Amino acid sequence: MNFSITYTCKDVLPARRLSGLAYVGPDIVVGDEGYKNFAAERQQTIRPGSDGAYVVINEQPDCFEIGTDFGGYSQIYVYQDGPLWAFSNSFYDLAQRVSGLEFPMTLYAPGAASMHISAALGQQPLSDRTPIAQIKLLSRSEVLRVSKDQQPQLTRAPAPDDLEGFAQVGVEYADALERYVSTWVGRYITILNSDVHLTCDVTGGLDSRTNLAMLIAAAQIADFDLNETVHINSNAGLKKDREISEQIGTLFDFEIGRQKTKSYRRPTVEGSYAKWKSYYLHSYWPAYLPTVARSSKHFWTGGAGGEAHRWITGIGLASSFEKLLERKRGDCPDPQQFEQLMADAKQTVTDLSKMRGQPEHSLVCHYRNFRERFHHGRRSNILYALSPLAGAGLSAVSQHAPVRVLKTQKIFADIIANTAPELLGVPFEKDYPNFAGRDAHSLLDFGGLAKRVSVSGKVFGGDAVEDLGDFRQVDALKLMRSDFEGSVVGARDTGLVTASQIINARTLLETEERPSAAALKPVATTILAGHIANWI
């Protein structure tokens, strides 16, 4: 079960390829087999820029077009050096492939400098540059096009804009939000009516509750008992979140935490570790080792993506991205590398701001293209994860919403009020100042949502599942320790990691049996640096 899409100028591109999960209207399409069946039955093509988390390749009359979902939750890295080119949805797989073909590869140290930045800002890339000079990240607002010449050329082009019409000029806030909600309630009905099992993450926060409200509405419209095949998941280790989740479960008569799906299976240790390296090395520094096998019969959903629809003070503690990054200057051991990191990040935001559909404010623009993509989107690369709050529909709503709507979280309150209004009466795990949900009279009333929801959707997919095994984190950490020790010498040679980082990483591996994902960051950076030494 291969989710990696990696091609070079020496390969023949397929006429059609889909890795991941895409939504088209009320339909949900999973992987290559699903795309084949969808195209045959619906006579439609999945283009870049739709909702989901996917990479798609389509043959056009004069070229091949390659792109990702609207939110860029699946990423594309691009190698270019003169006539040589390659692309992949994995930085690690791409570098491995071009290194094997002996394509030129040059170290670019500032492209790895985010590994030195502390806290959330340094958990993912900060620009489109990578530690390999010839490899860059493709913007979520761009697609690749490969010509059909005797010597195929690779170029970048703007991604299709607003395929489903969410961002039509002149559409009122209420109409746009109603269309978004009816679309996603219809997609949940599609899942409930299929043989796909669903795990829904619930916390005490506003984002997961907004998502849960649309799932509850779908179950009510479809007359479906959520206790049958939906696993409502809440972290038992977070006491307040769990208490609130239990309160919601009692209110709507569903059980929290009981596993009801046979699709919840563990991967092999080797498969989990290989997938971590493929999709997280460079893309996300905290070392989360996949614990569940990816299956086309098991989807996950939660509140990822909500942060992007708030007033800018909700996603950062500075008035601009530049000021936020400047506060981290002392984290970087090499002042010149930090200056170049800052310059690369600024240039990336400048380039993005010129593209259609990108936020104007630098902090929001950078957040959506990096923190949003790599942190909230990380699970989409290893599982089939639905993120309704991250799609084109809600982005169109928030991008054109008045400031007062963003400051009072009215978008979320309006969604809940029209799907599961009882949830507005349940306390949250934290206070949301001036929350519009406290004043029911100020909220929208769609007036009969069920009439507008499509129940004709279908899940197009096969029975694909990863190799199953008996994954245990302690066994995976043995592989990581071995990989780390084999990487130390090369990592030192690159200069990407400091001696103290290597010492701290080794001490962690020797003293902690189950270190946290965040604590493993210096281990992950050392392993990547060791691989880079081999590639260059």
N, C-alpha and C positions, 0 to 999 in steps of 0.2 A: 504494500500500500504506500505508494510514493507521492508525497505532496510537494516535493521540490520541483520547481520549473526552472531548469537551467539550460540555456542554449548559447551557442557561439556562432561566429560567422562560418564555421566549418560544418555546421549542422543543417539539415533540412527541417524547416519549421512545419509543424502540423497545421492542417487547415482549421482545426478547432481544438481548443484545450481549455479546461477550467479546473483550477485548483482552489478548493474552498467552497464557500456557500454564498449564493446570490439570490436576491429577491426581485421578482418582476411582477408588479401588481400583487395579487394575492398568492401567486405561485412562489415556491421555494425550490431552488435547484442546487443539487449537491454533486460536485465532482464531475469527471469526464462522462461517466455513464448517465448521470442525471442530465447533463447538458445535451447529450446525444438524443435522449428521449424527449426532452423539452423541445428541442429544435424540430424534431419530427412531428410532434403532436401539436405544438402551438405555432409552428412556422415562424418562429422569432429567433433573434440573435441576442445574446447577452453582451452588451457593450460595456466598456469601462465607464465608471461614474454612477452605476446603480448602487442601491443599498446592498449591504452584505459585508463579507470579508473574503475577498477572492482575487486571484490573478487570472486574466482571461487572454487567450490568443484567438484572433479571428482572421481568416484569409479574406482580403478585400480584392477587388479587380486588379489593382495596381500595386498592392503591398500587403504585408501582414501587420495587423494592429495589435499592440500589447498594452494592457493597462490594468488598473486595480479598481476596487470599490470606491465609492464616493469619499468615505472617510480615510482611505489609505490604511485601513487596519491590516491589510496585506501589503507588504512593501516590495518594491522592485529596485534592485541595485544594478547599476549599469557600468560595464567596463568599456573604455574606449582608448585606443592608442593607434593613431593613424588609421589604416584600413581595418585594423583588428577591432572586433567588438564582441561583447557577450552580455547576457543579462540573467538575473535569477531573483527569486523571492527570498533568497538566503545569502547574506554577505559571505558567510563561511563557505557554503557550497560553491559560490561563484569564484572565490579566491582559490579554493582547492582545484577547481576545474581549469582555470586559466593558467595556474601554476603548472599543472600537469601537461599542458600544451606548450609550456615554455614561452608564454606571452610575457612581454616586459612588465615587471612589477616594481614599483619604487615606493620606499617608505615615505609617508607623510605624517610626521609625528603629531602635528596639531589636530589631525583628524581623530586621534585617540585621546585627546586631552580631557574629554568629559569624564574619563575614568578617575581623574583627580578631584573633580568637583563634588562637594559633599551634598548630602540630603537629596530631596526629590529631583532637583534640577540636574544633578549629575547621574541620574539613573539611566539616561538614554542619550542618543546623539543630540548635539546642539546645532548642527549645521548639516548641509548636504555632503560635506566632505567626510572621507573615511581614512583609516590609517594607510590605505593604499592610494597613491596619487591618481591612478588611472580609474578608480572606482568611485562613483558618486551615487547618492540616493536620488531616485526619481520623485519629483513632487507629486502629490496626490492630484494636482491640477493638470498633469501632463500624461501623455501616452507616448509609447515608442512606435515608430513605423520602420519596417524593414522592407526595402525595395525588392522587386523581383528581377533585378538586373543580373547579369552573369557574375558580377561581383557585388553582392547585396550591400547596400548602405543602410546604416542605422541612423535615424534622426528623431528628434523630439518634436512634439506638436501639442497644442492645447487639447485637454480632455473634452469629450462631449459635455455640453452644459445642460443640466436639469432635464434629464431624459423623461422623467415622469411628470413634468410640468409643475413641480411644487413651488418654484420660485417665479412664477409668472408675474410680470410687472402689473401693479394695480390690484392684485388680489388682497383683500382685506385680511387682517389678522385672524378674525374669527373663522373665515372661510378656509384659510390656509391651515389653521390648527385642526379644524374639523376634518379636513381631508387627510391630514397626517394621522389622526387618531383612528378614523374609520379604516384606513389602509392597514395599520398595525393590528387592530383588533381582528381584521379579516385574516391577516397572516397567522395570528395565534389560533384562529378557528381552523385554518388549514392544517396546522400541526396537531391540534386536538382530534381532528377527524382522520388522522393518518396512523400508521403503526410506529411512528417515531416517539420515543420517550423523551421527556423534557425535565431538566433540572432548573429550577428557578431560585436564584440567590436572593435572599431577603435580609436586610439589615434594619437598623432603626432610622436610617436616613431617608431623605426626600427622594433621591433618584431611584433607588430600588423600589420604593413604594409607588412611584409613578408608573414604573414598568409593570409592577404587580397589578396595579389597578386595571391596566389594559388587558392583562391575562384573565383577571376575574370577570371583566365585561365579556370577553370572548366565551368563557365557560358558561356564563349566564345566557347569552344569546344562543349558543349551541346546545344548551341544556346538558352540560357535561360536568361530571363530578371530578373535581381536581384531585381527589384522593385516589382515583383509579390508576393513573400512570404518571402524574406529575409529582416530582420530588421537590417539595418546598424546602430549601436548604438554608439553614442559618447557623452561623458559627457559634458553637456551644461555649467556646473560650471567651467570647465577648459578652459578658453577663448582661449588660444593659440592652444590647442589640437583641440578644436571645429572648429576654423578657418581653420586649416590644413585639417581636415576631410571634411569640406564643399568644400574646394578646390579640394580634391580627388573626391568627389561626382560629382562636376561639370565636371571634366575631363572624368569620366566614365559614366556620365548620370544616376546616381542613387541618391535617396533622403536620406539624413541623418536624422535619428531620428524619422521618421514617423512610428508608430506602425502598422504593417500589419498582425500580427498573433493573432488569437483568442485563441492560447494556452497560451498567457501571462496572467495567472490568479493568483490571490492572494490565499495564504493558510489561514487556520484558525489561530487565535492568539495562541491557545493552541498547535496546530501542529507545528507552527514555533518555538515556545519556546522549545518544547520537542526535536525538531530536532537539535536546537542549542546545547542543553545540550548533546545530544548523540554524535555529531560529532566534537564539538569544545572544550568542557571542557577538559583540559589538552593538547589537540592537537594544539589549536590555541587560544592565550589569547585575542586578540582584539575581542570584542563581536559583531560579525556581525549576526544579526537576519535575517533568510531567509525571503525574501519579495515576492518570486515567488514560486508557487506550482510546484513541479517536475512532468513533464509529458513526457511520452515516445513519444509524438508527437511534442516536442519542444526541440531542442538542442541549446547550446550556444557554441561559439568559440571565440578565441582571441589569443594573442601573448604569453601566459604563457609558460615558459620553455626556452625562448631564451637566458636568462642570462647565462645559463650553457654552451653555445657554444662560449664564448668569452675568450680572454686571461685572466688569473687569476686576473689581476689588475681591471678587470671590475666587479668583484663580492666581493670585499673586499678591505679594506685599510691597510692590513697587509700582510706580506710575508708568514704567516702560520696561521692555525686556532688557534693554541695555543696562539700565540701572540695577535690575535684579541680578544680572550676570556680573556686573562690576563688584558687587558685594562678595563674590567668590574669588576675587583675584588672589587672595592669600592662600587658597587651596592648592594652586598650581605651583609645583616646585621650580618650573622654568618660566620666568617672566616673559620671555620672548614667545614661548608657545602660547601663553595666555593671551598675549596681544594678537597673535594670529588667529587663535580660537575666537576671540571677540570680533575680529575683522570678518572671519568666515561666517559667523552667525549673523552679523549685521548685513552682509551681502546676501545671504540666503533670504532673510526677511525682506530685503529690498526687492529681490527678484520675485519672491512670492507675492508681494503686494501689487505687482503689475499684472498678475494673473487673474482671470475672471473668477469671481466667487470667493476670493480670499478676503478675510477680515482686514480692515484698514488699520486698526490699532496694533502696534508692534507686539505687545504682550499677548493679545488674543491670537494674533496670527502665528506667533511662535508656539504658543500653547497647543493650538489645534494641529499644527503640523509636526510636532515632536512629542510633547508630553501626552497629548491625547492619543496620537497614533501608536506610540510604542508602549506606554504604560497601560492605558485602558484597552488597547488593542492586542496586548501580548497573548491573551488566552485564545484569541481567534486564530493564531498561527499553529496551535497544537490541539485544538478541539473545534467542533462546530458550534460556535458561539453566536447568539443573536444579541445585537446591541441596538434596540429601537431608538434610544436617545442619541445615537451617533449618526443617524442617516440623513439623507438629503431633505426629508420632510421637515424635521424639527429645526434643522439648520436654516432653512428658508424662513421659517417662522421667527426664530430669534434674531436673524440677521436684519430683519425689517421691523422688529418690534420696538415700540417706544422705550425710552430709558426707564420710565416708571414701571413698565411691565417686567423688565429685567431685574430691577432693584427689589421688587416685591415677590419675586419667584412666581409671578402670576401664571406663567406658562404651565408650570407643574400643577399649580392649584386648579387651573381650568381643566387640565386633562383628568385629574382625579375626580373633580366634581361631576364630570360627564361620563365616568366609567365605573367608579366605585366610591361614591361620595362619603360613605361611612368611614373611609380611611382618613378623612380630614379630622375626625374626632379622636383619633388615636395619637398620643404624644409621640414626638420624635426624640432621637437620642441627643439632639442638641437644639438650641434655640435658633430659629431663622428670623432675624429682625424684620419687622414690617411685613411678615408673611401674608400674602393676599388671601390665603385659605382660611384665615380667621374671620373674614367677612363674606359670608355666603352670598349676600345680595350683590356683591361686586363681580361675581364670577359669571362666566358664560353659561348659557344653556343651549346645547345643540338641538334639543327638542326631538328626540327619537333617533338616537344613534343607530339602532339596529336596522333601520330602513336603508341606511347608506352603506352598510358593511357587506362586502362580497363574501359569499359562502361557497364560491365556485373554485377556490384555489386547490392546488394539488402539490404534494411534495414529489419532485422528480429526483430520484436517487437510487442507488443500488444497495447492496448488502455489505459494502466494504468495511472492514475493521482491521485495525493494526494487529500485528502478532501479539497474542495474549501471553502473559507470563505471571510471575509472582514478584512484582516490583517491590523492593524495600529500599528506603532511602539510604540505609546504612551500606547496602551493597553498591548503590550508585555512587556514594561518596568514596568508596574504595577505588572506583574507576577514576573519579576526579582527583584523588590523591596521587594516583599513578601518573595521570596526565600532567598534573602540576609539577611533579618532580622531573618529568621528562622535558618540561618547558622552561625550567629555571635558567639554564645556561643561555639559551637563545633569547629569552626575555631580557636578560641583563645586556646582551649584545645590542639589542635594538635601542636601549635607553628609554623605552616607553614606560617602564615601571622602575621605581626606586628600590634601593637595597632594603630600606625599612618596610616597604610594602611587601616585598618577598618574605622578609622575616616574620612580619605580622601574619601573613597568609599561612606560612608553615606552622607557626605556633597555634593558630586557630585549628588547623587540620589535625595537629597532634594532641590537642587538649579538649576539643569539643567533639562529642559523638554525633550530635545533631545540631550543627550550627544553623543559624537563620539564613534565609536567602540573602538578606541585605549584608550580613556579616561576611558572606562568601565573595563579595565583590572583588577584593584583592586577589583571590584565588582565580576568579574568572578572567581578570585583566592579565594576570601572569600567563595563563594558558593561551589566551589570544596572542599575546606578545611573542610567546614561544612559537606558535604557528606562523606568525608573520615573519619571524626570522628564517623559517624554512622556505616560505614562499618567495622571499626576495633574494 
